[in-house]
Amino acid sequence: MWRLLSILAVMLLLGGCFGLGGNDNAPTPTPTPTPTPAPSAEETAKAIMNALKQQDTEKLSSYIHPEKGLLFSPYGHIEKDAALTFKAGELPAWDDSKLYKWGSYDGSGEPISLTFKDYFEKFVYDKNFAEAEKVGHNEILGQGNTLVNIGEIYPGSTYYDYYFSGFDPELSGMDWESLILVLEQHNGAWYVCAIVHSQWTI
């Protein structure tokens, strides 16, 4: 009996030394990947601004708010009833010849009747806003006679004001311009719900 126990003890010892009874070829558990955090509001705004600079309407469309769509305002005071709003995937084509009414010109009150391309080049990316002189976060940098009502139309939103203080020294800053991106969250991601062009108005 004692001899049998001694033999079993030796076998167990040898098994431990040489890995007997273990499975050295067992697959290593795959670590659970860490979820990639959603882009911040600032990162999203920069991506949208880059899409505007590149005139990449497909990329821009991917950032349009799924429920509210994307509103275009030619001036800092948003005329909600007059401004045009497009859903994701419904932006006009770059070569669309249809004239859309985007609101009214400051001063004259005449209707702003332009194709999407012409409106974009006059009231969206008419300056290199991706390289703006200053960027205000939830702060309106351009001040004029127009009341900027973003907070009223989009309460609780986050906005970025891409601002140039002026271009012609003789105009003493009266030719300042801003492009304001208004963002809101939806299901944890940031989307643009308004693109507001702002400048000195009469």
Secondary structure, DSSP 8 states (H G I E B T S, - for coil): -HHHHHHHHHHHHHHHHHTTT--TT---------------HHHHHHHHHHHHHTT-HHHHHHTBBTTTBEEEESSSS--TTTSEEE-TT----TT----EEEEE-TTT--EEEE-HHHHHHHHTSSS-GGG-SEEEES-----SSS---HHHHSTT-EEEEEEE--S-GGGTTTT-EEEEEEEEEETTEEEEEEEEEEE---
